[in-house]
Amino acid sequence: MRPFESVVEEHGARVLRVCRAVVGPVDADDAWSETFLAALTAYPRLPEGANVQAWLVTIAHRKAIDVVRAQSRAAIALGDLPEGQSTLGVPDAGSGELWSAVASLPERQRLAVAYHYLGGIPHKATAEIIGGTPESIRRAASDGIAALKKVYMRDERRTS
């Protein structure tokens, strides 16, 4: 089994993109850290030949749910806001348009787009993670991408 450090190097950015798409940029770092802490503990028991990428995205999905649950119970902190938001793992970091558009998708479409297109997880594995059939996930991902294209095509026409 290869060193866990190489697993983090290979899949870290992808898992962060998935976390950002699922829980948003503010909580993504926490979900990412929790994902790799849990993965580090379980990694020695991972069967040889297992799909590490799908395994990590499954853990990230569960940790994202934990983050959302914790938010609903957490007190709202007051005080100074951070200087800026991290752009680590964010395509087109100069603009939050993509993340806003992804966040505005219905949950099933957002998860299907995040796991399949950002996480590189096949539709079958994505269906196992969020529930449903591979066909329903394929449709949700397709509908999500179509909705994103409409937003960008509309914006592109305005700027032309």
C-alpha positions as CSV (number, residue, x, y, z in Angstrom):
1,M,0.0,0.0,0.0
2,R,1.4,3.4,-1.0
3,P,2.1,6.1,1.7
4,F,-0.9,8.1,2.8
5,E,0.9,11.3,2.0
6,S,0.9,10.5,-1.7
7,V,-2.9,9.8,-1.5
8,V,-3.3,13.3,0.0
9,E,-1.1,14.9,-2.7
10,E,-3.0,13.1,-5.5
11,H,-6.6,13.6,-4.3
12,G,-6.4,16.6,-1.9
13,A,-7.3,19.3,-4.4
14,R,-10.2,17.3,-5.8
15,V,-11.6,16.6,-2.4
16,L,-11.4,20.3,-1.5
17,R,-13.3,21.2,-4.7
18,V,-16.0,18.7,-3.8
19,C,-16.2,20.1,-0.2
20,R,-16.4,23.6,-1.5
21,A,-19.2,22.7,-3.8
22,V,-21.2,20.8,-1.1
23,V,-20.7,23.0,2.0
24,G,-19.5,26.3,0.5
25,P,-16.1,28.0,0.7
26,V,-16.2,29.0,4.3
27,D,-16.7,25.4,5.7
28,A,-14.9,23.5,3.0
29,D,-11.5,23.6,4.8
30,D,-13.0,22.0,7.9
31,A,-14.8,19.3,5.9
32,W,-11.5,18.6,4.0
33,S,-9.5,18.3,7.2
34,E,-12.1,16.0,8.8
35,T,-12.1,13.9,5.6
36,F,-8.4,13.3,5.6
37,L,-8.2,12.7,9.4
38,A,-10.9,10.0,9.1
39,A,-9.2,8.6,6.0
40,L,-5.8,8.5,7.7
41,T,-7.3,6.3,10.5
42,A,-9.1,4.0,8.1
43,Y,-6.5,3.8,5.3
44,P,-4.6,0.8,6.7
45,R,-7.9,-1.2,6.5
46,L,-8.7,-0.2,2.9
47,P,-8.7,-3.2,0.7
48,E,-6.0,-3.5,-2.0
49,G,-7.3,-2.3,-5.3
50,A,-10.1,-0.2,-3.8
51,N,-11.2,3.0,-5.6
52,V,-9.4,5.5,-3.4
53,Q,-11.0,8.5,-5.1
54,A,-14.6,7.3,-4.6
55,W,-13.7,6.2,-1.0
56,L,-12.4,9.7,-0.2
57,V,-15.4,11.4,-1.8
58,T,-17.7,9.2,0.2
59,I,-15.9,10.2,3.4
60,A,-16.1,13.9,2.3
61,H,-19.8,13.5,1.8
62,R,-20.3,12.2,5.3
63,K,-18.0,14.9,6.8
64,A,-19.9,17.6,4.9
65,I,-23.1,16.4,6.4
66,D,-21.4,16.6,9.8
67,V,-20.4,20.2,9.1
68,V,-23.9,21.2,8.2
69,R,-25.3,19.5,11.3
70,A,-22.7,21.3,13.5
71,Q,-23.6,24.6,11.9
72,S,-27.2,24.2,12.9
73,R,-26.1,23.8,16.6
74,A,-23.3,26.4,16.7
75,A,-23.5,29.8,18.1
76,I,-22.9,32.7,15.8
77,A,-19.5,34.2,16.5
78,L,-19.1,38.0,16.4
79,G,-15.9,39.9,15.9
80,D,-13.4,40.7,13.2
81,L,-13.9,39.0,9.9
82,P,-10.9,37.4,8.1
83,E,-9.1,39.6,5.6
84,G,-10.1,37.4,2.6
85,Q,-11.3,34.0,1.5
86,S,-8.9,31.3,0.5
87,T,-8.7,30.6,-3.2
88,L,-7.1,27.2,-2.8
89,G,-8.8,24.7,-5.1
90,V,-11.1,27.3,-6.6
91,P,-11.1,27.4,-10.4
92,D,-11.4,31.0,-11.7
93,A,-10.5,32.2,-8.2
94,G,-10.9,35.8,-9.2
95,S,-14.6,35.4,-9.5
96,G,-17.1,33.8,-7.2
97,E,-19.6,33.5,-10.0
98,L,-19.0,29.8,-10.6
99,W,-19.4,28.9,-6.9
100,S,-22.5,31.0,-6.6
101,A,-24.0,29.4,-9.7
102,V,-23.2,25.9,-8.3
103,A,-24.6,26.8,-4.9
104,S,-27.9,27.9,-6.5
105,L,-28.5,24.5,-8.1
106,P,-31.1,22.2,-6.4
107,E,-29.3,19.9,-3.9
108,R,-29.4,16.8,-6.0
109,Q,-28.0,18.5,-9.1
110,R,-25.4,20.3,-7.0
111,L,-24.2,17.1,-5.4
112,A,-24.2,15.2,-8.8
113,V,-22.2,18.0,-10.4
114,A,-19.8,18.2,-7.5
115,Y,-19.1,14.5,-7.2
116,H,-19.1,13.7,-10.9
117,Y,-17.6,16.7,-12.6
118,L,-15.5,18.2,-9.8
119,G,-14.7,15.0,-8.0
120,G,-14.3,12.8,-11.0
121,I,-16.5,10.1,-9.5
122,P,-18.5,7.8,-11.9
123,H,-22.3,8.1,-11.9
124,K,-22.6,4.7,-10.4
125,A,-20.4,5.5,-7.4
126,T,-22.1,8.9,-7.1
127,A,-25.5,7.1,-6.9
128,E,-24.1,4.9,-4.1
129,I,-23.0,8.0,-2.2
130,I,-26.2,10.2,-2.5
131,G,-28.7,7.5,-3.3
132,G,-30.6,6.8,-6.5
133,T,-29.8,5.1,-9.7
134,P,-26.8,5.9,-11.9
135,E,-29.4,7.0,-14.5
136,S,-31.0,9.5,-12.1
137,I,-27.6,10.8,-11.1
138,R,-26.6,11.1,-14.8
139,R,-29.8,13.1,-15.4
140,A,-29.3,15.3,-12.3
141,A,-25.7,16.1,-13.4
142,S,-26.8,16.8,-16.9
143,D,-29.6,19.1,-15.7
144,G,-27.2,20.9,-13.4
145,I,-24.6,21.5,-16.2
146,A,-27.4,22.7,-18.5
147,A,-28.5,25.1,-15.8
148,L,-25.0,26.4,-15.3
149,K,-24.6,26.8,-19.1
150,K,-27.8,28.9,-19.2
151,V,-26.4,31.2,-16.5
152,Y,-23.1,31.6,-18.4
153,M,-24.6,31.9,-21.8
154,R,-27.0,34.6,-20.5
155,D,-24.1,36.5,-18.8
156,E,-21.9,36.1,-21.9
157,R,-24.7,37.7,-24.1
158,R,-24.9,40.6,-21.7
159,T,-21.2,41.4,-21.9
160,S,-21.0,41.1,-25.6
